[in-house]
């Protein structure tokens, strides 16, 4: 038990009452104008980059599986791609229905929350989080793979190049540089035009422009059977990521918003389908297989256009578009995290915006998790792609199932046909989820299968924690009127100086009684006596209490003293110096931080850390 000595006893401070500030009524800003919203080309450029960029890795994911059966397997590249494009058509039509029914911006989370219940909405939210993280990792890895295919000497630095791209995109977003649809239209047109040029020229060629490299024939070729084709289909479904983005952002389109968003969705489905089928046809035509260090798209481009300048145009446009596709996740995940935080499913700091109007915590979370994935896979695109489609198709399935419930509840004209369409889409995407999870479980798919329920359980835990806090704060209940109660402000002091004076001046304006406290230790009796003498000479009209502790503890003796106080409200005001420069923080002893953490843990007092800037004290 620490010994408490009342060294001096002086007058009591009067409470200074400050009148409440009147709120500012009014609003600042300019009215939104339609010209700042998206047209159909702008919507394709701003919201479809994830899907369009998948041409760089979707066909390769198919080839990696079919190559296990040799040349016979590669002959099924077009049929497998046609099955994926059929699913793309079903999703495109289904999301047109989502756009019409949720003009405020539906998406998997909104639809599931409205029609499937809170637990289903959490699963949808978790799947979208996984999708956003993997989109960054896959897009960056695919972009770097396109770069190393053009410049093979960079191949040993793949991981570092991936991390550099993630860092660059993160810094841009932290500075609040918004994505502009107009700025994205140019790279998107160049990329789509380059891929279409490759397809057209390649289909017109009787033979490849440059000899096609073939990988070494594997031993023990697999037979072409249903299981192999299902695995190829599951791999290739990664090409369908991003087709839901337009339905999430209907309010960003110009009027008529629903019609423009629907046209953009159809345009995306058509362009993506044509590119996937065209690239698959060239893969089959030129018998292109996987080669280490060179992407399938790079091989197709060489076979169609040769090694000239056009080859580098295609590769660089692919790198740029994949970087932009990764950037779209930095705009999407922080907004999703904000919505989840507002529903008390994520910590509330995810809803905060900093000076440049960016959700810093969501951006940093996305960057760190994507970087960890890239380091863990060494930037290998083909290790990341199998993880991609699982979370995406879970969101697809929940969105379509929610739309079925929507049509059954609303029953507008033609609701049976619409419900059947969405039900068929839910069935196909649900089967795709099972196929992808089963075939990719041993190839890393277990990570996503395990991550989804863990994320949902984490959000449930956060929600319950906020519910407990809400009950204790009596949220939603009108409290009794506030009444003044006796209060005491305790100020830890170490010396008589200007910092102590300013801290006591602030404390005198806060409480009915102010007490300065100093903790002494067995070998510090002389310092304690010197402080008392200085205090007597200074005569600040504030009571000084000396607390003796034999164990050289910092927070425990002060917490024991606080427990002995009789006032209803006890405040502790810890005065600290805010250094002028960041490097000066290393010169501080961090006593205030240690004391504040200990008192919050061991006492019920309100702990305030008041920082005084050195520049202001000069």
Buried (B, 14 or more C-beta within 10 A) or exposed (E): EBEBEEBBEBEEBEBEEEEEEEEEEEEEEEEEEEEEBBBBBBBBBBBBBBBBBBBBBBBBBBBBBBBBBBEEBBBBBBEBBBBBBEBBBBBBBBBBBBBBBBBEBBBBBBBBBBBBEEEBBBBBBBBBBBBBBBBBBBBBBBBBBBBBBBEEEBBEEBBBBBBEBBEEBBEBBBEEEEBEBEEBBEBBBBBBEBBBBBBEBBEEBEEBBBEBBBEEEEEEBBEBEEEBBBBBBBBBBBBBBBBBBBBBBBEBBBEEBBBBBBBBBBBBBEBBBBBBBBBBBBBBBBBBBBBEEBBBBBBBBBBBBBEEEBBBBBBBBBBBBBBBBBBBBBBBBBBBBBBBBEBBBBBEEBBBEEEEEBBBBBBBBBBEBBBEBBEBBEBBBBBBBBBBBBBBBBBBBBBBBBBBBBBEEEEEEEBEEBBEBBBBBBBBBBEBBEBBBBBBBEBBBBBBBEBBEEBBEBBBEBBEEBEEEEEEEEEEEEEEEEEEEEBBBBBBBEEBEEBBEBBBEBBBBBBBBBBBBBBBBEEBEEBBEEBBEEBEEEEBEBBBBBBBBEEEBBBBBBBBBBEEBEBEBBBBBBBBBBBEEEEEEEEEEEEBEEBBEBBBEBBEBBBBEBEBEEEEEE
